Amino acid sequence: MALTVNIYYTGTDGSAKKFAEEMLANGLSDRVRAEKGNLRYEYFLPMDDPETVLLIDAWENEEALDFHHKSSMMSEIAALREKYRLKMRVQRFYEEK
């Protein structure tokens, strides 16, 4: 069962956008995309909320996402979230193949 996770990162003074820019610039986003089972890992800027960035993160199945959550990348991502003092809101969507 495919899984899509929408993560809304919200901060202040443009910090969410800076977080996404750093994720892209340091190659961390590319590393996530290269993980087995990753289908999509893209950032978007909502038109009506300049302090939020939306990450659409899709996986082949729950096991692939669980493996990602146990990877060393998660501590790097968490450190960046802390650096930019971001809050998160998460939505999960399941799709049968």
Backbone as a ProteinNet text record, in pm:
[ID]
protein_1_A
[PRIMARY]
MALTVNIYYTGTDGSAKKFAEEMLANGLSDRVRAEKGNLRYEYFLPMDDPETVLLIDAWENEEALDFHHKSSMMSEIAALREKYRLKMRVQRFYEEK
[TERTIARY]
85.3	0	90.5	78.1	157.7	112.7	205.1	182.1	236.8	155.1	200.2	185.8	290.1	291.5	310.2	215.9	230.3	279.5	392.8	448.2	451.9	382.9	381	480.2	586.7	685.5	652.6	634.8	600.5	700	742.9	837.3	804.5	907.1	892.9	1007.5	983.8	1087.5	1151.8	1071.2	1122.1	1202.9	1198.3	1281.5	1242.1	1114.5	1073.4	1132.1	1130.2	1188.2	1339.5	1404.5	1549.6	1582.6	1499.1	1515.5	1511.5	1408.2	1394.5	1512.6	1555.7	1669.7	1795.8	1815.8	1933.5	1923.5	1803.9	1785	1824.6	1788.8	1822.7	1970.9	2025.4	2164.2	2265.5	2236.1	2332.8	2317.4	2222.6	2205.5	2123	2073.3	1995.2	1867	1802	1680.8	1711.6	1822.1	1861.4	1890.4	1948.9	1977.1	1848.2	1747.5	1618.4	1556.2	1559.6	1501.9	1567.9	1694.2	1768.9	1739.9	1671.6	1641.8	1545.2	1567.1	1478.5	1335.8	1244	1103	1052.6	1140.9	1093.7	1038.2	919.2	853.4	853.2	859.2	851.5	900.7	974.1	1021.7	1039.1	933.1	933.3	876.8	936	891.2	806.4	705.6	617	592.9	567.7	539.6	392.2	312.2	171.6	157.9	69.2	49.4	-3.7	-80.4	-145.1	-77.8	39.1	108.2	259.6	318.6	461.8	553	498.7	580.7	574.8	513.3	501	557.8	619.7	664.5	598.5	547.1	485.8	583.6	609.1	686.5	589.6	591.5	515.5	615.7	596.6	690.8	614.1	644.7	568.4	659.9	603.7	678.8	599.4	671	605.3	519.1	565.4	492	540.7	471.5	503.3	643.1	684.3	816.3	928.1	913.5	1014.4	1021.7	906.9	904.9	965.9	934.2	992.3	1144.8	1196.2	1340.9	1400.8	1335.2	1380.8	1383.6	1279.5	1272.5	1383.1	1437.1	1545	1683.4	1688.2	1817	1883.5	2012.9	2087.7	2043.4	1980.6	1932.4	1829.3	1752.7	1648.1	1706.5	1823	1883.9	1934.4	1980.7	2023	1903.6	1792.5	1671.6	1620.2	1620.2	1574.5	1661.9	1791.8	1882.3	1852.8	1821.9	1786.1	1653.3	1557.1	1428.2	1451.6	1537.3	1567.7	1640.8	1736.3	1812.4	1718.9	1616.7	1522.9	1398.1	1391.1	1281.1	1144.2	1131.6	1009.2	911	784.5	676.9	632.2	580	536.3	390.5	322.9	189.2	194.8	148.1	163.6	27.6	13.8	-104.1	-54	-122.5	-86.5	-203.2	-167.9	-268	-221.1	-310.3	-278.1	-351.7	-282.9	-340.9	-313.2	-417.5	-399.7	-348.5	-258.3	-202	-295.4
-116.6	0	123.9	209.2	331.7	430.1	512.8	605.2	741.7	845.5	982.8	1057.2	1130.7	1208	1354.5	1437.1	1581.7	1636.6	1704	1764.3	1914.9	1986.3	2131.9	2182.3	2246.3	2306.5	2454.9	2502.1	2642.5	2705.3	2826.3	2899.6	3047.8	3128.3	3273.7	3333.5	3452.9	3528.2	3448.2	3367.9	3293.2	3168.7	3125.6	3012.3	2880.6	2861	2736.2	2728.1	2839.3	2840.9	2820	2880.9	2862.8	2716.6	2651.9	2509.4	2428.5	2449.1	2374.3	2402.8	2527.5	2563	2490.8	2481.1	2410.8	2260.4	2203.8	2062	2032.7	2122.2	2105	2130	2236.2	2275.7	2174.9	2114.5	2021.2	1877.7	1855.5	1723.9	1626.4	1668.8	1578	1533.3	1623.9	1586.7	1482.1	1499.1	1401.3	1264.9	1264.6	1137.6	1065.8	1141.3	1080.1	1023.9	1101.7	1056.4	928.3	909.4	791.6	666.7	682.9	567.9	472.4	345.1	242.2	266.1	269	284.6	426.9	527	664.6	692.5	749.4	782.4	931.9	1011.9	1157.3	1225.3	1335.1	1415.3	1556	1637.8	1770.4	1874.5	1992.9	2105.8	2201.5	2259.7	2357.4	2472.8	2590.5	2709.1	2745.6	2735.7	2774.3	2923.5	2955.4	3094	3184.1	3127.9	3210.7	3204.4	3141.6	3131.2	3135.2	3253.4	3265.7	3207.5	3169.5	3113.6	2961.3	2899.6	2753.6	2699.2	2582.1	2504.9	2368.3	2319.4	2187.1	2089.7	1979	1868.7	1757.5	1713.7	1595.7	1481.9	1381	1271	1141.2	1070.3	949.7	827.8	714.2	589.8	474.2	371.6	252.5	181.8	182.8	113.6	163.3	120.2	160.2	114.4	-1.6	-54.6	37.7	89.5	181.2	308.1	359.4	478.6	449.2	333.5	295.4	287.9	231	222.5	363.1	453.4	593.4	656.6	633.2	693.1	642.3	524.1	467.9	505.5	574	608.7	725.5	739.5	849.8	985.1	985.9	1112	1179.5	1100.4	1158.6	1249.5	1214.1	1302	1430.2	1421.7	1541.9	1633.2	1573.8	1651.7	1714.7	1638	1689.8	1806.1	1796.2	1904.6	2031.6	2016.3	2134.2	2194	2107.4	2158.4	2240.3	2190.9	2263.8	2393.8	2388.7	2507.7	2620.4	2585.1	2685.1	2700.4	2628.5	2638.5	2620.5	2509.5	2483.9	2397.6	2422.1	2336.3	2253.2	2134.2	2043.3	2003.9	1988.7	1928.5	1821.9	1701.6	1587.4	1528.9	1496.6	1425.6	1302.9	1189.7	1065.9	1022.8	977.5	927.9	793.3	694.2	560.1	535.8	466.4	436.7	291.2	219.8	80.4	76.5	-16.5	-28.8	-100.8
0	0	0	-100.1	-108.5	-0.3	39.5	149.5	111.6	127.1	106	237.3	272.2	395.7	359.1	401.2	386.2	518.9	514.7	635.4	614.9	702.3	698.5	802.7	757	845.2	857.3	980.3	1001.6	1098.1	1062.8	1146.1	1144.4	1164.1	1161.2	1080.1	1029.2	956.9	843.6	773.6	659.9	694.1	819.5	861	793.1	764.4	699	558.4	486.9	352.4	359.3	458.1	475.3	505.8	585.6	615.6	486.2	403.5	278.5	185.1	179.4	94.9	140.3	271.8	323.2	297.3	310.4	279	134.3	43.9	-96.8	-122.2	-63.8	-89.5	-36	78.7	138.1	87.4	-2.8	-63.4	18.5	132.4	217.6	146.9	77.5	2.9	-103.4	-174.2	-276	-214.3	-96.3	-27.9	8.8	54.3	85.8	-41.6	-149.6	-276.6	-327.5	-293.8	-340.3	-257.2	-144.6	-59.4	-129.9	-104.4	-160.7	-112.4	-205.9	-172	-175.8	-190.1	-197.1	-335.5	-339.1	-465.2	-494	-387.5	-405	-277.9	-296.7	-184.9	-238.8	-227.5	-287.6	-192	-197.6	-116.5	-198.8	-133.9	-197	-100.7	-157.3	-76.6	-92.2	13.9	5.5	-27	-118	-162	-50.5	41.1	142.8	279.8	289.1	418.3	396.2	396.8	368	475.7	588.3	696.4	702.1	601	597.3	466.9	477.8	362.5	372.1	260.6	254.8	191.4	258.9	202.8	168.5	42.8	2.3	-10.4	72	89.8	65.2	-43.9	-78.5	-80.1	-34.1	-19	-75.5	-121.8	-176.9	-73.8	51.5	157.7	294.2	396.2	534.2	575.2	528	563.6	513.1	391.3	337	420.4	461.7	546.2	682.8	739.7	868.7	859.9	750.9	730.4	724.8	653.4	645.5	784.8	863.4	997.5	1088.9	1061.5	1143.2	1089.9	976.5	915.4	989	966.9	1029.2	974.4	858.3	801.3	890.5	962.9	1047.2	1154.8	1209.6	1310.4	1245.2	1120.9	1048.8	1021.4	979.1	952.5	1081.7	1189.8	1319.3	1365.3	1344.8	1383.8	1304.2	1176.5	1096.5	1141.5	1175	1226.8	1352.7	1440.1	1563.6	1533.7	1440.7	1402.8	1359.7	1283.2	1231.4	1318.1	1430	1526.5	1460.9	1391.7	1316.8	1393.7	1368.8	1415.8	1296.7	1325.8	1219.3	1238.1	1123.7	1121.4	1013.5	1044	954.1	917.4	788	737.1	661.9	678.8	607.4	520.8	399.6	304.8	252.2	253.5	205.8	73.8	-17.3	-147.3	-181.5	-212.5	-253.9	-396.5	-421	-555.7	-649
[MASK]
+++++++++++++++++++++++++++++++++++++++++++++++++++++++++++++++++++++++++++++++++++++++++++++++++

